[in-house]
């Protein structure tokens, strides 16, 4: 069994994919637009959504995620109730990734040492996705 995060970007999926490519080295494996779907008279494409992403698969590190522009409804709430956890190889790369994701976002807990690791931080990126960035726990680490 495989569980994969599926993220909805409310009309900003293309922008999010570009951001994650630049900041995290994400690789887009597949994407299709609403206009590429077979016509369905019972569920017509909302005007203006033809060039929005209906579905995509992208990889960050070794993890594959999926995403979509979703329904592109104005005033839609940001995703909540989950966070993506990114584990960097070391303190310097963890801080770099944290700062990259924080660009245009909202830092909830600044990058800092904690009682369990030398580097951890939490943020909500510019697309409303919550991230926890950390480095592996060092068994000998004490704050």
C-alpha positions, 0 to 999 in steps of 0.5 A, spaced: 500 500 500 502 507 498 499 513 501 501 519 497 499 527 499 494 530 494 495 537 494 489 542 492 492 549 490 486 553 488 488 555 481 495 556 483 498 549 481 502 551 475 505 557 480 506 552 485 510 547 481 515 552 478 516 554 486 517 547 488 522 546 482 526 552 484 526 552 491 526 544 492 529 541 486 522 538 485 521 534 478 514 534 475 513 527 472 506 528 469 501 533 468 494 534 464 489 540 464 482 540 464 481 542 457 485 535 456 479 531 459 474 528 455 467 532 454 462 531 460 456 534 459 454 533 466 460 536 469 462 541 464 469 545 465 468 551 468 469 557 463 476 560 465 479 553 468 481 550 461 488 551 462 488 550 469 492 543 472 486 537 473 492 533 475 499 532 476 504 528 479 511 531 482 517 528 486 521 532 491 527 528 493 524 521 493 517 522 495 512 523 489 506 528 491 500 529 487 496 536 485 491 539 482 488 546 481 482 544 484 475 547 483 478 554 483 473 557 487 474 564 490 475 565 497 476 557 498 479 556 505 487 554 505 488 547 506 488 545 514 489 539 518 496 536 516 503 538 514 508 536 510 515 534 513 521 535 510 527 532 513 534 535 510 541 531 510 544 536 515 543 543 519 545 547 513 541 544 508 535 544 512 536 552 514 536 553 506 530 549 505 526 552 510 528 559 508 526 557 501 519 555 503 518 561 507 519 566 501 512 569 501 510 565 506 508 565 514 513 562 519 510 559 525 516 557 528 523 560 526 529 555 524 532 553 530 535 548 535 530 544 539 531 539 545 531 533 540 535 536 534 539 542 532 535 544 526 527 545 526 522 550 523 515 550 521 511 555 516 506 555 511 508 557 504 505 562 499 500 556 497 497 555 504 501 548 505 504 547 512 511 545 512 515 542 518 523 542 516 527 538 520 534 534 520 535 527 523 535 527 530 542 526 533 542 521 539 547 525 542 544 532 541 542 536 547 540 543 547 
